C-alpha cells in the first residue's frame, strides 16, 4: 500500500471518528433539498440551531477556567455581561446599518471559519477554507444567495452586492492558486475543500451551509476543546461537551424566543433573519474571547520560557 493511499485512509478514518455523531445529519439535510422551499429552509435552520449552536455555547465553559479562579461565584456574571452586551450591539447594528453589518459579518465569518478550520495552516489556507462557505454559493447560486442575504439584512437585492461578487471572484482566484500550489508540492489537505465545494455546488445555499456548520465547523471546534489541556478542561468527550453546553444553549434559545416578535415576514423568513443575525451577534464576542485567551496563553508561554 502506498503512502498516499495510507494517508487517505487515515484521513477518512480520522474525519469519520470526529464527525460520527453528526454523520446522519448530512444525508438527511441533503435529502431535505428535495422538499418545497419553505420546508427545506426550516430543516436547514433547525439543524443549525439544534446541532450547530451548542458548540458556541461552550464559550462559557472555556471562560470558566479563566474567570472563575479570579472572581469566584460571580464568574458567570463577569463573563456574560460583556458577552451579551457585544451581542446586543451587533443586533442593534443590523437595524441601524444593515448593509454594513452584513459586510462586516461576512468578513468576520471568513476569518472565523478559516482560523478554526485551518488553525495550523497558512494565511492562504485560512482564507480559502474560511471564504468557501460564502464565495462558492455566491458564484454558483447568485440569485438564491442574494435572496438569503436580502432577507437577513431586510433589504431588496436584484443579485449579490458588487462587493460580494468582487470578493467571491477574488476568492476563486486565490483558491486556484492554492490548488496549483498543492498540485505542485503534492502536499496539502485538499479533500475537505473539494468535498465542501461539491456540497455548495449541488445544494441550495442554506442547506449547504447547514451541512458545513453542523458537520464540519461545529465538530472541529468541539474536537479541539476535547483535545486541549488548556481550554475547557471539563470538556473531555462529545457527551460532556453536549451536557456542559446545555445551560448556555438553553439561555440562547430563550433569548431567541424573546426576540421573535421583533421580526416580520413568513415564519421561514423570520427564522432565517433571526438565526443568521443571532449567529452574527454571537460571533463577535466569540472571536473577542478567543483573541483574548490566545494572548493570555501566549503571554503565559513566554513567561514560562523566560523562567526556565
N, C-alpha and C positions, 0 to 999 in steps of 0.2 A: 504494500500500500504506500502510495507516495505521500510526501509531507503535506502537499496541497490538499489531498483528499482527507488526510488525518485531521488537518486544521479545520476543514469544512465540517467534518463530523463533530469535532469538539465544539465548534461554534453553534451548530444546530442544537447539540445537547445542552450547552450552557443556556441558550436562549429559551429552550423548552422548559428547563427547570425554573428559570426566573419568571417566565410568563405563565406557568402551568395553571394557576387559579383563574387566569383571565382568558385562557385559550378558547373557551366556549363562547366568549363574548364576540370574538372576531367573526366567525361564520354566521352567528345569529344577526349581527349588525349588517353583514354583507347581504344576507337574505332579506333583511328589512328594506333594502333598496328597491325591492320589488313591490312594496306596499305603496298606496297613494301618498302623495307628497306630505300631507299633514301627519299621517301616521308614521311615515319614515322619519320625519323631523322629530317627533315626540320620542320615538325609540332611541334615536341618537342622543338627544338631550338628557333623557332619563339615565342612559348609560354613563354619560359624562358626570351627572350629579351623583348617582349612587355608587359607581365604581371608580370614578376619577377623582372626585373632590376629596375623599378621605386621605389621600396621600399628602395633600396640603394641610390637612388638619393635624398632621404630625409636627407642625411647626411649634405647637405648644409643648410637645414632648422634647423637642430639640432645645427650646428656650429654657425649659425646666431645669436642665442640668447646669445652666449658667446663672440663671436669675435666682433660683430658689436658695442656693447657698448664701447669697448676699442679702436677700430680702425676707427669707423665711416664709411664713404663711401667706404673706401678701404678694408672693411672687407672681401669681396669675394676674392680679390686678395691674401690677407693674408692666407685665408683658402685654396684656390685652388692650389696655387703654391706648397706647401709641399705635398698636396694630390696627385697631378698629378706627382710630382717627384717620390714619392714612387711607384706609379702605373707604371711609365716608367721603373724604376729599376726592377720591377718584370717581365715586358715584355722582357727586355734585358736578365734577368736570364733564361727565357725559352729557349733562343737561346744559351747562354753560358754554362749552366749546366742543360739540360732538365730533367734528371732523378732526380737530387737533388731538383730541383724546383717542380717537380711533387710530390715527397715525402713530401716536406715542405707544399705544397698547400693542400694535403690531410690531413696532421696532423693539419694544421691550420683550415681546414674546420670542422674537428671533434670537435675541441674546440669551434669554432664559432657557429656551429649549436647547439651544446649542451648547450652553455651558453645562447643562445637566446631562444631556445625551451623549456629549463628546467631551467629558470633563478633562480627560488626559490628552485630547487632541490639539492640533494647531489651531490658529485663528481661522484658517480656511475651513478646517473640519467643522468648527463650531458654526460658522456662517452657513455652510452647505446644509448641515443637519438641522440647524435652527430655522433656516428660511424655507426649508422644503414644505412644511405643512401649510404655508401661506402662498408661496410662489407657484407651486405646481397647480393647485386648483385655480389660481388666478389666470394662469396661462392656458389651462386645458378647459376649464369651465368658467369663462369670464362672466357670463350673464348670471349664472347661479351664485357665483361667489359675490358678485356685486349686490345681488338681492339680499344675501346674508348680511353683508356689512351695512347696507342701507337700512335694514330692519333694526339692527343693533344700534346704529347711530341715529335712528329716527329721521333719516334723510331720504332723498329720492335720487338714485343714480341710474343713468342710462347704460352704464358699464362701469368697470373698475375705475377709480380716480386715476388721473395721469401719473401721479407719484407712485401709485401702487403698480401700475403697468411698467413703469421705468424700473422700479425696484425688482419686479419679477424677472424682467429681461436681464438685468444685471446679475441676479442670482443664477439664471440659466447659463450665462457666460462663465461665471465663477465655478458652477458645478461641472461644466465641460472641462475647464482647466483642471479641476480636482480629479475628475475621472481619467484624464490623459496622464496626469502625474502618477496615478495608481497603476495604470497600464504599463507605463514605462518602468516604474520602480518594482512592480509586481508585489507591492506591499500596501496594505490598507484594508479596512473593514468595509467593503463595498456592498455586501449582501443586504444589510438592513436598509440602506439607502435605495437600492433598486427595488426592493420589496415595497417600500413605502411609496415610491413613485408610482408603481403599478396600482397600489390601493387608491391613490388620489386620482389617477387617470381613469380608472374603471368606475369608481363610486362617486356619488354626489358629494360636494364639499363637506357638509356637516357629518355625513356618515363616515367619510374618510377620516375626518378629524377625530371623531369619537373613537375609531379603531386605534389611531395613533395615540391619543391621550390615555385611553384605558389600557391598551395592550402593550404600549412601548414606554411612554413617558412616565406614567404613574408607577408601574412596576420597577423601572430603573431607579427612580428616586427612592422607593421603599427598599430595594435591594442594597442601595448604597448605605442607607441608615442601618440596615441589619448587619452589614459588614463593617461598620465603623466602630471604633473603640473610643471615639471622642464625642460624637454627636448622638443624641438619643440612645443612651446606653441601655435603657429598658426595652428598646425595640430589638428583639433578638430573633424574631421569626415573623412570618407573614400573619400568623394568628395574633401574636402580641401586637403587631402593628395595627391590625384592624381594631382590636379591643381598645388600645390606647388612643386611637383616633376618634372613637365614637363620641365622647363628650363634646369636643370642639366641632365635630362634624354635625352633631345634633344642633348645636348652637347656630352654626352656619345655615342649616336648613330652616331653623326658626326665624332667623333674620330675613331669609328669602321669602318666607310666608308673609312677614310683616311688610316687606317692600312690594309685594304683589299688587296691591291696589293702586300703586303709583304708575303702573304700566298699562298701556292701552292696546287694543287690537284683538285679534283672534287669540285663542289660548296658545296655539303653537308659536305665534309671533311674540306674544308676551313672554313666554317661557324662554324663547331664543334670546330676546333682548336682556332679560333678567339674568340668564345663565352666563352669557358672554360678558356682559357688564360686570357681573359678580366675579367672574374669573379675573377680569382686569383689575378689579378692586382688591382682590387677594394677591395678585401677582406682585404689585408694588411692595407691600410690606414683606412678602416672602423673599423678594430679592434683596431688600434692605437688611433683613435679618441674616440672610446668607452672607452678604458682604461684610456685615459687622462681625459675624462669627469667624469668617475667613481671616479677617485682620487680627482678631484676638488670637486665633490659633497660630498665625504666622509670627506674631509678637512673642507668644509663649515659646514657640520652637526656637526662635532666635535667642531668647533668654536662656533656654536650656543649653543651647550650643555654646553660648558665652560662658556659662557656669562650668561646663565640662572642659 
